[in-house]
Amino acid sequence: MATSDATTPEPGAPLDRREKRKVLAGTMVGTTIEWYDFFIYAQAAGLVLAPLFLEPLSASSPGVAQVLSFATIGISFLFRPLGAIVAGHLGDRFGRKRILVATLVMMGVATFVIGLLPTYAQIGMAAPILLILMRIIQGFSAGGEWGGAALMSVEHAPVHKRGYFGAYPQIGVPCGMILATFVVWVITAIIGTDAFLEWGWRIPFLLSVVLIVVGHLIRKTVEESPVFKHMQARRAKSSAPLGRLFRENTREVVLSALIFVSNNAAGYLVIAFLATYASRPVEDMGLGMERGPVLLATTLASFGWLISTLYGGWICDRIGRVRTFQIGYVLLAAWAVPMWFLVDTGDVLLYFVGVFVFTLTFGLSYGPQSALYAEMFPAEVRYSGVSIGYALGAILGGAFAAMIAELLLNSFGASWTIGVYIVGLSVISFAAVSLVKVQEGRDLHADEADPATAG
């Protein structure tokens, strides 16, 4: 292990209270804002984008148009690995902090532009083309966001609190979900459904400018990761981190992707599908519930995701990362089918209970993720490894989850079949995490060959 110099703090050394707050706030707030941007689109895809940007198809085949609208969510995911590769490579060479700020700004600009786009009625086919282009930029940005935030938190953490520190960028995802759904609900309540469908849908996208400024200011105050400082101090010359990653850690990349698929798919059902399914007319394979109460119930239910994610990060420091993941996936599989029978009652209270319990199961397979992934990769390829694994898992899991749910509903006419789909993914993720042998508490700034997943 390299000896610390006088100016670079030892990784894992205790932070003072002020520095701790800055690290946790910087990773959580930035992630919340970035995912607000991402989730606003997912909300809009379910509620308004099909008739506005796919107008002729929506008029003739509304079901097909809705499937394609959900598919545009997945298109951006296809570019997340590219964003992960670029951001990971640059982050491993030039620092976590610079890349985090850059991805935040890039996501915000794309989101703001979506709020200004003309519709199909105004410019024809150019409208969906421009929409998809902005989605590509969002996907590229999101690919580099998570890895940097996760590593900034874990690499600053005391050894015995890596899971807890790593849960803070994770709760940015449910916080972004809560914020996005709440904003849509408030705007709909103030101006009415018709006005929201006509022009009010643009407001949540335009509001992202304010959030980006706030997030940028907060993130700029956070110091660069101590692990990266040590790595830079040691490195005189090295091969490209990305090349080393695929030479030496392909297995870890594959496992990290498979570990994530079930959690991400289940999350995107809450983000993009459930509120749409509950509030659209019965003749369109929906439940015909009033949209306002459904959005509010979804917002409140998402607090279960936030609470359980913090708990998952805390408990994994005590019982282990892998065991926490395993318990989480067992619980997720157990509730994935029963939830739909509560949702299908059409009662908003039972809808809330079903979705709330569903989100409670997410945290045990999400809170520990930052710490687990950080301990799976050596320092010089860590940003690349965790970002690419996360991005690939998102493609296999959440990218087309809403579209697959819509296809299953249209094919079988029974929503519980969507739960069976989640159960199948949970089995895959459970098996993948069970193959990981993590040396918890190991030195995160050691640059020797990674022992974390050996054997």
DODOLO-856731 format. One record per residue (C-alpha): residue in one letter; x, y, z. Coordinates in pm, 1 decimal. Example, Ala and Ser with C-alpha at 12.3 -4.5 7.8 and 13.67 -1.06 7.14 Angstrom:
! residues 2
resn|X|Y|Z
a|1230.0|-450.0|780.0
s|1367.0|-106.0|714.0
***
This chain:
! residues 455
resn|X|Y|Z
m|0.0|0.0|0.0
a|132.7|342.0|-85.5
t|224.8|572.2|199.8
s|7.1|878.9|238.5
d|159.1|1216.0|184.4
a|109.3|1504.8|417.2
t|-153.2|1676.6|209.8
t|-374.6|1385.4|106.5
p|-603.5|1233.4|369.3
e|-604.3|860.3|412.0
p|-907.2|697.3|244.5
g|-1153.9|583.8|505.1
a|-1016.3|825.4|766.5
p|-1285.4|994.3|977.9
l|-1429.4|1308.7|824.0
d|-1525.3|1607.1|1033.3
r|-1896.0|1676.8|1055.2
r|-1888.6|1956.9|799.2
e|-1704.6|1750.1|537.4
k|-1935.6|1454.8|596.4
r|-2241.3|1671.6|534.6
k|-2087.7|1813.9|216.5
v|-2008.0|1470.1|74.0
l|-2346.7|1319.5|156.0
a|-2538.2|1628.8|39.2
g|-2331.6|1663.1|-278.2
t|-2384.7|1303.9|-387.0
m|-2752.3|1287.6|-284.3
v|-2869.4|1626.6|-414.7
g|-2690.4|1596.5|-746.6
t|-2825.9|1246.1|-804.0
t|-3175.6|1359.0|-705.1
i|-3169.5|1641.0|-959.2
e|-3023.8|1429.6|-1237.1
w|-3282.6|1157.3|-1186.1
y|-3562.4|1409.7|-1154.9
d|-3473.0|1504.7|-1511.2
f|-3471.3|1142.7|-1620.7
f|-3797.4|1054.8|-1442.9
i|-3987.7|1359.9|-1563.7
y|-3949.1|1213.2|-1908.8
a|-4067.1|871.9|-1790.9
q|-4376.4|1031.8|-1636.5
a|-4445.7|1227.1|-1955.0
a|-4399.2|917.7|-2173.4
g|-4681.2|748.9|-1988.2
l|-4913.1|1048.3|-1972.6
v|-4878.4|1281.0|-2272.4
l|-4602.0|1213.6|-2523.3
a|-4779.3|956.4|-2741.1
p|-5056.1|1192.0|-2864.6
l|-4820.1|1490.5|-2889.8
f|-4520.9|1338.8|-3067.6
l|-4674.2|1030.5|-3232.6
e|-5000.0|1194.7|-3334.1
p|-5106.2|995.4|-3644.8
l|-5028.7|660.9|-3483.5
s|-5193.1|764.6|-3158.7
a|-5511.8|848.2|-3346.6
s|-5525.8|517.3|-3536.1
s|-5366.2|275.6|-3287.5
p|-5340.9|428.0|-2938.5
g|-5217.5|102.1|-2784.9
v|-4927.9|75.2|-3028.7
a|-4847.3|444.0|-2981.7
q|-4829.6|393.7|-2604.5
v|-4595.0|97.7|-2646.7
l|-4368.2|309.6|-2870.1
s|-4385.2|598.5|-2623.1
f|-4260.8|365.0|-2350.1
a|-3996.5|238.3|-2593.5
t|-3849.0|589.5|-2613.8
i|-3763.9|550.8|-2244.7
g|-3553.6|249.7|-2337.3
i|-3377.9|417.4|-2629.8
s|-3181.4|642.1|-2397.1
f|-3065.7|340.6|-2198.2
l|-2891.7|204.6|-2505.9
f|-2657.1|503.6|-2487.8
r|-2590.4|473.9|-2116.3
p|-2303.2|226.4|-2164.3
l|-2136.9|473.1|-2401.9
g|-2176.2|746.3|-2141.5
a|-2043.4|507.3|-1877.7
i|-1740.7|419.6|-2091.0
v|-1653.9|782.2|-2163.9
a|-1727.3|914.0|-1815.0
g|-1564.2|614.8|-1648.4
h|-1248.3|648.6|-1855.1
l|-1226.1|1023.7|-1791.4
g|-1325.4|986.4|-1426.7
d|-1055.4|725.6|-1364.8
r|-797.7|957.8|-1523.6
f|-907.7|1310.0|-1429.5
g|-1127.7|1271.3|-1122.1
r|-1479.4|1186.0|-1006.6
k|-1576.5|1545.5|-928.6
r|-1522.0|1701.0|-1274.4
i|-1725.4|1431.0|-1446.2
l|-2009.2|1458.9|-1194.7
v|-2045.4|1830.4|-1263.7
a|-2030.1|1777.4|-1641.6
t|-2296.7|1503.7|-1644.5
l|-2527.2|1713.2|-1427.9
v|-2511.2|2007.8|-1667.5
m|-2551.2|1787.8|-1976.5
m|-2861.7|1620.6|-1835.8
g|-3014.0|1956.4|-1739.8
v|-2964.2|2110.9|-2081.9
a|-3126.5|1814.6|-2258.8
t|-3421.5|1819.0|-2018.6
f|-3475.5|2193.5|-2063.6
v|-3471.4|2158.5|-2442.9
i|-3738.9|1885.6|-2430.0
g|-3962.4|2139.6|-2258.6
l|-3923.5|2369.5|-2561.4
l|-3969.7|2113.4|-2840.2
p|-4248.7|2169.3|-3093.6
t|-4494.7|1881.3|-3133.1
y|-4582.4|1662.5|-3431.5
a|-4870.7|1894.4|-3520.7
q|-4623.6|2181.5|-3554.7
i|-4322.1|2030.9|-3735.5
g|-4420.7|1675.7|-3828.9
m|-4163.9|1392.6|-3813.1
a|-3892.0|1629.7|-3697.1
a|-4065.1|1639.0|-3356.2
p|-4009.1|1273.5|-3254.9
i|-3660.1|1283.1|-3410.1
l|-3559.1|1580.6|-3193.4
l|-3720.5|1416.3|-2891.8
i|-3517.4|1100.3|-2942.9
l|-3199.4|1306.0|-2987.8
m|-3254.6|1471.0|-2648.6
r|-3322.4|1129.1|-2497.7
i|-2988.9|1006.9|-2633.9
i|-2811.9|1297.3|-2462.9
q|-2998.1|1220.7|-2139.7
g|-2896.8|855.7|-2161.1
f|-2533.2|941.1|-2228.0
s|-2532.8|1172.6|-1926.7
a|-2705.7|924.2|-1695.4
g|-2450.1|659.0|-1789.5
g|-2174.9|859.9|-1624.5
e|-2373.9|1001.8|-1333.4
w|-2428.2|709.0|-1101.3
g|-2076.2|569.1|-1091.9
g|-1921.9|901.8|-1000.2
a|-2172.7|976.7|-724.2
a|-2144.7|626.0|-581.0
l|-1766.2|637.3|-569.0
m|-1749.5|988.4|-427.1
s|-1959.3|869.3|-132.1
v|-1801.1|527.3|-73.3
e|-1440.9|640.0|-121.6
h|-1491.4|916.6|137.4
a|-1654.4|678.9|386.8
p|-1507.4|527.8|702.1
v|-1457.0|154.9|638.5
h|-1736.8|48.3|875.1
k|-1986.7|293.3|715.2
r|-1934.0|233.2|343.6
g|-2281.0|90.3|298.3
y|-2444.1|378.8|482.0
f|-2246.9|647.9|296.1
g|-2308.3|467.2|-33.0
a|-2683.7|471.0|27.8
y|-2696.3|850.5|-6.7
p|-2648.0|868.9|-384.8
q|-2890.1|575.2|-399.6
i|-3168.1|763.5|-222.1
g|-3126.8|1031.3|-487.1
v|-3316.4|796.0|-717.8
p|-3635.2|765.5|-507.0
c|-3601.7|1134.4|-416.8
g|-3590.4|1217.1|-787.3
m|-3892.1|993.8|-838.9
i|-4082.2|1162.6|-554.3
l|-3993.1|1508.9|-680.6
a|-4087.3|1431.5|-1041.8
t|-4421.4|1272.4|-954.9
f|-4502.7|1545.1|-702.0
v|-4432.6|1822.4|-953.5
v|-4655.4|1657.6|-1214.9
w|-4930.7|1614.1|-956.1
v|-4911.5|1977.6|-836.3
i|-4916.8|2120.5|-1187.8
t|-5206.7|1896.4|-1288.3
a|-5400.0|1995.4|-975.3
i|-5343.9|2368.7|-1038.3
i|-5413.3|2396.4|-1410.9
g|-5626.5|2087.6|-1472.8
t|-5573.3|1775.9|-1682.5
d|-5668.3|1932.0|-2017.7
a|-5427.1|2224.4|-1979.1
f|-5153.7|1989.4|-1859.6
l|-5194.3|1774.8|-2170.8
e|-5194.9|2082.2|-2396.4
w|-4904.7|2286.7|-2256.0
g|-4854.3|2227.6|-1883.2
w|-4640.7|1916.8|-1939.6
r|-4358.0|2150.6|-2045.6
i|-4330.2|2315.1|-1702.3
p|-4157.7|2024.0|-1519.2
f|-3893.0|2009.0|-1793.7
l|-3828.5|2384.0|-1782.8
l|-3802.3|2382.1|-1402.2
s|-3492.6|2164.1|-1429.5
v|-3283.2|2477.4|-1494.6
v|-3331.0|2595.4|-1136.4
l|-3247.1|2252.8|-999.4
i|-2933.4|2222.2|-1211.0
v|-2797.2|2552.6|-1078.4
v|-2856.5|2437.2|-719.6
g|-2698.5|2097.4|-779.2
h|-2398.4|2245.8|-957.9
l|-2325.8|2483.8|-669.1
i|-2352.1|2205.1|-412.2
r|-2134.7|1961.4|-604.4
k|-1860.9|2217.2|-659.2
t|-1807.3|2236.6|-282.4
v|-1726.3|1864.8|-248.8
e|-1359.2|1767.3|-246.3
e|-1223.8|1512.8|-491.5
s|-1226.8|1152.7|-365.1
p|-927.1|1069.4|-138.7
v|-883.9|740.8|-324.9
f|-849.5|925.3|-654.9
k|-595.1|1164.7|-500.9
h|-383.7|871.8|-386.2
m|-416.6|704.9|-723.2
q|-303.5|1021.4|-903.2
a|-11.1|1065.6|-664.7
r|109.0|711.0|-735.9
r|55.0|704.3|-1109.3
a|344.5|817.1|-1323.4
k|229.4|636.6|-1635.5
s|-33.2|370.5|-1689.0
s|-224.6|195.4|-1961.6
a|-578.3|306.2|-2042.2
p|-807.3|207.5|-1751.5
l|-1079.4|91.3|-1992.6
g|-845.1|-155.7|-2162.1
r|-737.2|-291.9|-1826.9
l|-1098.7|-323.6|-1714.1
f|-1194.8|-559.2|-1996.0
r|-869.1|-752.4|-1976.9
e|-892.8|-823.3|-1606.6
n|-1247.1|-758.1|-1479.2
t|-1497.6|-871.1|-1743.1
r|-1650.9|-1118.0|-1497.7
e|-1715.0|-843.8|-1244.2
v|-1875.9|-621.1|-1508.2
v|-2113.3|-902.5|-1611.8
l|-2203.8|-988.0|-1252.1
s|-2265.0|-624.8|-1158.6
a|-2500.6|-590.6|-1457.0
l|-2701.7|-903.0|-1370.6
i|-2722.1|-808.0|-1002.8
f|-2905.5|-489.1|-1097.9
v|-3161.1|-610.0|-1354.0
s|-3449.3|-702.9|-1123.0
n|-3427.8|-396.3|-902.1
n|-3411.1|-164.5|-1200.7
a|-3702.1|-329.3|-1382.1
a|-3922.1|-313.4|-1071.4
g|-3826.3|49.5|-1015.6
y|-3923.8|150.4|-1366.9
l|-4264.2|-8.7|-1326.3
v|-4326.7|240.4|-1046.0
i|-4160.5|526.5|-1231.5
a|-4320.7|487.1|-1573.0
f|-4597.2|227.2|-1581.7
l|-4814.0|199.8|-1272.5
a|-4963.0|550.7|-1266.1
t|-5037.8|532.4|-1639.0
y|-5200.7|189.6|-1607.5
a|-5414.0|298.5|-1311.6
s|-5536.4|628.8|-1458.2
r|-5608.1|553.4|-1823.5
p|-5957.6|447.8|-1938.8
v|-6080.0|90.4|-1892.3
e|-6131.3|53.7|-2267.9
d|-5757.1|117.5|-2310.6
m|-5662.9|-165.6|-2072.8
g|-5644.6|66.6|-1772.6
l|-5827.3|94.5|-1440.9
g|-6003.5|426.9|-1503.6
m|-5891.0|583.0|-1175.3
e|-5871.5|959.3|-1134.5
r|-5522.6|1078.3|-1232.4
g|-5464.6|1328.5|-949.9
p|-5515.1|1085.8|-660.2
v|-5311.9|819.4|-843.6
l|-5016.3|1054.7|-887.1
l|-5035.6|1157.4|-521.9
a|-5056.4|794.0|-407.5
t|-4756.0|705.0|-625.8
t|-4560.0|997.4|-481.4
l|-4633.6|893.7|-122.7
a|-4568.1|526.5|-195.4
s|-4222.5|614.4|-326.4
f|-4118.4|713.6|26.1
g|-4100.4|340.5|92.7
w|-3817.3|323.5|-161.1
l|-3631.2|607.2|11.7
i|-3670.9|462.8|363.1
s|-3575.4|108.6|270.5
t|-3273.8|224.9|66.5
l|-3125.0|406.2|366.0
y|-3198.5|101.5|579.8
g|-3039.5|-127.9|321.1
g|-2720.1|77.2|325.5
w|-2714.9|76.6|705.5
i|-2790.0|-292.6|757.3
c|-2538.9|-413.3|496.2
d|-2259.0|-270.8|712.3
r|-2375.2|-514.5|979.7
i|-2486.0|-832.9|806.3
g|-2292.2|-803.9|478.4
r|-2362.8|-675.0|128.1
v|-2440.8|-1007.4|-38.0
r|-2676.6|-1128.6|234.9
t|-2864.5|-797.2|228.7
f|-2908.7|-825.3|-149.4
q|-3030.1|-1183.7|-119.9
i|-3293.8|-1095.9|140.5
g|-3405.3|-803.2|-74.3
y|-3456.5|-1012.6|-385.5
v|-3649.7|-1279.3|-195.7
l|-3885.6|-1010.8|-64.1
l|-3919.5|-847.9|-406.2
a|-4010.1|-1179.0|-570.8
a|-4257.3|-1260.5|-293.1
w|-4455.4|-935.2|-343.0
a|-4421.7|-893.7|-720.4
v|-4742.3|-1087.7|-800.9
p|-4969.0|-1012.1|-499.2
m|-4924.4|-638.0|-549.4
w|-5126.7|-642.0|-869.4
f|-5438.3|-781.1|-700.7
l|-5443.6|-476.0|-472.1
v|-5374.4|-235.8|-758.6
d|-5648.3|-391.3|-974.1
t|-5919.3|-318.8|-716.6
g|-5922.6|37.3|-849.2
d|-5928.1|166.7|-491.4
v|-5668.1|440.5|-444.9
l|-5590.2|338.4|-85.0
l|-5527.8|-24.1|-181.5
y|-5326.4|98.1|-480.0
f|-5109.6|297.3|-238.1
v|-5062.9|-2.0|-4.8
g|-4967.6|-232.3|-290.2
v|-4714.8|7.5|-440.3
f|-4577.2|119.1|-101.0
v|-4496.9|-238.2|4.7
f|-4349.8|-298.0|-341.9
t|-4110.8|-4.0|-301.7
l|-4017.7|-117.5|50.5
t|-3870.0|-431.9|-104.3
f|-3638.5|-227.9|-332.5
g|-3407.3|-86.0|-69.0
l|-3232.7|-403.4|39.8
s|-3119.0|-461.2|-318.1
y|-3040.6|-94.3|-381.1
g|-2899.5|62.0|-65.7
p|-2589.1|-165.8|-57.0
q|-2516.2|-131.8|-429.8
s|-2259.1|149.1|-415.5
a|-2048.9|-23.9|-150.6
l|-2074.0|-367.9|-312.3
y|-1972.8|-242.1|-656.4
a|-1687.5|-28.3|-520.2
e|-1542.1|-331.4|-343.5
m|-1567.4|-543.9|-658.8
f|-1323.6|-333.5|-866.0
p|-965.4|-208.4|-818.0
a|-916.3|166.9|-786.8
e|-778.9|243.6|-1133.6
v|-1076.6|95.6|-1318.5
r|-1341.7|143.3|-1049.8
y|-1530.8|433.4|-1210.8
s|-1536.6|253.9|-1545.5
g|-1631.8|-79.7|-1391.1
v|-1919.1|33.8|-1172.9
s|-2056.7|272.3|-1436.9
i|-2054.3|19.4|-1720.6
g|-2194.5|-259.6|-1503.9
y|-2471.1|-31.4|-1381.6
a|-2551.7|90.2|-1734.0
l|-2568.5|-261.7|-1878.1
g|-2789.4|-373.2|-1590.1
a|-3020.5|-80.7|-1659.8
i|-3053.1|-185.4|-2024.9
l|-3134.6|-544.9|-1930.7
g|-3365.3|-436.1|-1648.9
g|-3536.6|-99.4|-1665.5
a|-3484.4|18.7|-2022.1
f|-3785.1|-159.4|-2167.5
a|-3961.3|-269.2|-1846.6
a|-4260.9|-40.5|-1904.3
m|-4284.7|-149.7|-2267.8
i|-4262.9|-518.9|-2171.9
a|-4529.3|-464.8|-1904.9
e|-4756.1|-304.3|-2165.8
l|-4699.7|-593.7|-2406.6
l|-4770.8|-852.3|-2135.1
l|-5090.5|-671.4|-2039.2
n|-5204.4|-650.4|-2401.8
s|-5115.4|-1013.8|-2470.2
f|-5262.0|-1182.5|-2161.3
g|-5510.0|-926.6|-2031.3
a|-5389.8|-993.3|-1675.0
s|-5162.7|-756.2|-1486.2
w|-5026.8|-1027.0|-1254.1
t|-4827.0|-1165.0|-1547.0
i|-4608.6|-854.1|-1510.4
g|-4531.9|-972.9|-1158.6
v|-4419.9|-1309.4|-1294.6
y|-4176.0|-1122.1|-1519.6
i|-4026.3|-949.5|-1212.6
v|-4002.7|-1281.3|-1027.7
g|-3799.1|-1426.2|-1315.4
l|-3559.9|-1132.3|-1311.4
s|-3529.1|-1160.4|-931.4
v|-3410.6|-1518.4|-966.4
i|-3140.1|-1405.4|-1210.1
s|-3022.8|-1120.5|-985.3
f|-3025.7|-1341.6|-675.1
a|-2807.3|-1598.1|-851.0
a|-2565.8|-1331.1|-975.4
v|-2512.3|-1166.5|-636.2
s|-2464.5|-1508.4|-477.9
l|-2158.1|-1559.4|-700.7
v|-1984.0|-1248.4|-565.2
k|-1719.4|-1300.6|-297.3
v|-1659.8|-953.0|-158.4
q|-1376.7|-879.3|79.4
e|-1571.4|-617.8|271.2
g|-1362.7|-346.1|429.6
r|-1067.7|-403.9|197.8
d|-833.8|-119.6|104.5
l|-1013.6|70.0|-172.2
h|-705.2|254.5|-295.1
a|-485.2|-52.8|-341.8
d|-397.3|-97.2|-709.5
e|-308.1|-463.5|-709.4
a|-518.3|-719.2|-895.5
d|-864.7|-723.6|-753.4
p|-938.9|-1000.4|-506.3
a|-1299.2|-913.3|-452.3
t|-1460.9|-1165.6|-680.5
a|-1200.9|-1434.9|-697.5
g|-1302.7|-1793.9|-684.7
***
